[in-house]
């Protein structure tokens, strides 16, 4: 098994406060349709707020948002972000969105007060999601935020909730068959 890469380095895509999940992150129709295929979702990420986003973004880029990022009840957009190899820093997000992002296997830091003031759109930033370290290479500044808890890091490193559960079930079935 290869070591999970907790560090992303790429361009900052700066968003403001109160970005809704439906139509802000991903078109609402994909949420209504309960679409979960990353290949279907990825081309539509931020489609209604920034139609050229998917053409410009690259794996390793980081979305930086203000308060209440992804307000809404679904996590469809986080599946697309993870599939594109993006990371997320935000001042805050609803609990259900946070859970959805973890379940999708998205690298994120979701309690970053003032994070929108530490970078500008297009700055080159580097984030270690395991330690909470953020370096803005464009501005030669560094910041630190609380990292994601270790137990949740395990879910992300496994590739999300479903992959973690499959690994857990496999490990537990192997350990119980070894006892027999």
Helices and strands as residue ranges (DSSP letters): E 7-14, H 28-32, H 38-41, G 42-44, H 53-56, E 62-65, H 76-83, E 87-90, H 95-104, E 107-109, G 115-117, E 124-128, E 133-136, E 141-144, H 150-158, H 161-179
